[in-house]
Amino acid sequence: MVSKTVSVSQAEGWHARPASEFAKVAVKSGALVTVSRLGQTPVRGDSVLSLLALGAKHGEKLMITVNGTDEEMVLNQLTSLF
């Protein structure tokens, strides 16, 4: 299992388009991906609705965790979206 903290770079916050791109990468990876606001319960990274429910705003920090095959590669792909 690997994790990394990222900051939301989109001026509008984490909206539908970036959340959808993130979920596509998570699904394609086959790994268990979770995302959480710091100090809160993680949500599934393969669910656009769950990701949008985070309500992450510009500059907010999120923790991405990947558990499965090629964890480092998947984590790098996901963090590059920020």
C-alpha positions as CSV (number, residue, x, y, z in Angstrom):
1,M,0.0,0.0,0.0
2,V,1.3,3.5,-1.0
3,S,-0.1,6.9,-0.2
4,K,0.6,10.5,-1.2
5,T,-0.9,13.9,-0.2
6,V,-1.8,16.2,-3.1
7,S,-3.3,19.7,-3.4
8,V,-6.3,20.4,-5.6
9,S,-5.0,22.7,-8.3
10,Q,-8.2,23.4,-10.2
11,A,-9.5,26.9,-9.5
12,E,-13.0,25.6,-9.4
13,G,-12.1,22.8,-7.0
14,W,-12.3,19.1,-7.8
15,H,-15.3,19.1,-10.2
16,A,-16.9,16.5,-12.5
17,R,-14.3,16.4,-15.3
18,P,-11.1,15.9,-13.1
19,A,-13.0,13.5,-10.8
20,S,-14.1,11.5,-13.9
21,E,-10.6,11.3,-15.3
22,F,-9.3,10.2,-11.8
23,A,-12.0,7.4,-11.6
24,K,-11.2,6.1,-15.1
25,V,-7.5,5.7,-14.1
26,A,-8.5,4.0,-10.8
27,V,-10.9,1.6,-12.5
28,K,-8.4,0.7,-15.3
29,S,-5.6,0.0,-12.7
30,G,-7.6,-2.8,-11.0
31,A,-6.1,-1.6,-7.7
32,L,-8.1,-0.5,-4.6
33,V,-7.8,3.3,-4.7
34,T,-9.2,5.5,-1.9
35,V,-9.2,9.3,-1.5
36,S,-9.8,11.3,1.6
37,R,-9.7,14.8,2.9
38,L,-7.2,14.9,5.7
39,G,-8.6,13.5,8.9
40,Q,-11.8,12.2,7.2
41,T,-13.1,8.9,6.1
42,P,-11.8,7.8,2.7
43,V,-14.0,7.3,-0.3
44,R,-13.6,4.9,-3.3
45,G,-11.5,6.4,-6.0
46,D,-13.3,4.5,-8.7
47,S,-16.6,6.3,-8.0
48,V,-17.1,9.8,-9.5
49,L,-20.1,10.4,-7.2
50,S,-18.0,9.5,-4.1
51,L,-15.1,11.7,-5.3
52,L,-17.5,14.7,-5.9
53,A,-19.0,14.1,-2.4
54,L,-15.6,15.1,-1.0
55,G,-16.4,18.7,-2.0
56,A,-12.7,19.4,-2.3
57,K,-11.9,23.1,-3.0
58,H,-8.9,24.8,-4.6
59,G,-5.8,24.3,-2.5
60,E,-7.3,21.7,-0.3
61,K,-5.2,18.7,0.5
62,L,-6.3,15.1,-0.3
63,M,-4.7,11.8,0.6
64,I,-4.6,9.2,-2.2
65,T,-4.0,5.6,-1.2
66,V,-3.4,2.7,-3.7
67,N,-3.4,-1.0,-2.7
68,G,-2.8,-3.6,-5.4
69,T,-0.7,-4.3,-8.4
70,D,1.8,-1.7,-9.7
71,E,0.9,0.6,-6.8
72,E,3.7,3.2,-7.4
73,M,2.9,3.4,-11.1
74,V,-0.8,3.9,-10.4
75,L,-0.2,6.4,-7.7
76,N,2.1,8.4,-10.1
77,Q,-0.6,8.4,-12.7
78,L,-3.3,9.5,-10.3
79,T,-1.2,12.3,-8.7
80,S,-0.2,13.6,-12.1
81,L,-3.9,14.6,-12.6
82,F,-3.5,17.3,-9.9
